[in-house]
Each structure stands twice: as C-alpha cells, then as structure tokens.
Amino acid sequence: MLFGLPWFAVIAILAIGGGMIFLYKEKELAPEEKSLFYVREANGLRGHIERLQQRIKNLESKVTK
C-alpha cells in the first residue's frame, strides 16, 4: 500500500495523471503542427506555380515558332 491506498487505486491514479499530461502535451504541440502544415502547403503551392509557369513558357515558345 502506498499512501494507504491499495495497488489498483495507485495504478488508476497514475494512469489518469499520465493521460492528463499526454493531453496537455498534445494541446501544446497543436499550434506547431498547424504551422508546419501551412509551411508544407505553401511549398506545395509554390511548386505548382513554378510548374505552371514553365508550361506557360513552353507554350509561348511553341506559339512564337
């Protein structure tokens, strides 16, 4: 017995405490994940824009020939 509690009560208290810590860390990391998502999305869009610009240049060169 720890602090006068049976072993199964101690395990339950530790599990609840661990769950609370996990939720806190998850909420703490959520804004960072969103910013990383926006950076990845911006990089992807930048790549699409570059490919479209290259296609436009190719089409313009074919039209002017």
Sequence and secondary structure as in RCSB ss.txt:
>XXXX:A:sequence
MLFGLPWFAVIAILAIGGGMIFLYKEKELAPEEKSLFYVREANGLRGHIERLQQRIKNLESKVTK
>XXXX:A:secstr
 BTTB HHHHHHHHHHHHHHHHHHHHHHHHHHHHHHHHHHHHHHHHHHHHHHHHHHHHHHHHHH 
